[in-house]
Amino acid sequence: MPYVIASACIDVTDKSCIEECPVDCIYEGSRKLYINPRECIDCGACEPVCPVEAISQDRRVDEEDTAFVADNRLFFTDVLPGRTEPLGTPGGSQKTGPIGIDTPMVAER
């Protein structure tokens, strides 16, 4: 997974990264944003515009945020609360609009 959004995004969701992303791979949960690892092209455009520095490459995530690497992936591969199937790879967040739910790890924080 090229880029990950970690804990600093929780309850901030500035969305500057969404506006900057050339492939529309950043999806909106309820309290946090998530990067679809199958849609991200690893361009890095999102990282410098994040005002809280929540975005980094998966191999450069701060030690206290390493769980967000797997959690970001689970947002797309697991069935989230209130949904009947995984989000998968829908082809861009403009197609889905805000998802409005988070992974259990983020929801419990």
Buried (B, 14 or more C-beta within 10 A) or exposed (E): BBBBBBBBBBEBBBEBBBEBBEBBBBBBBEBBBBBBBEBBEEBBBBBEBBEBEBBBBBEEBEEEBEEBBBBBBBBBEBEBEEEEEEBEEBBBBEEBEEBEBBBEBBBEE
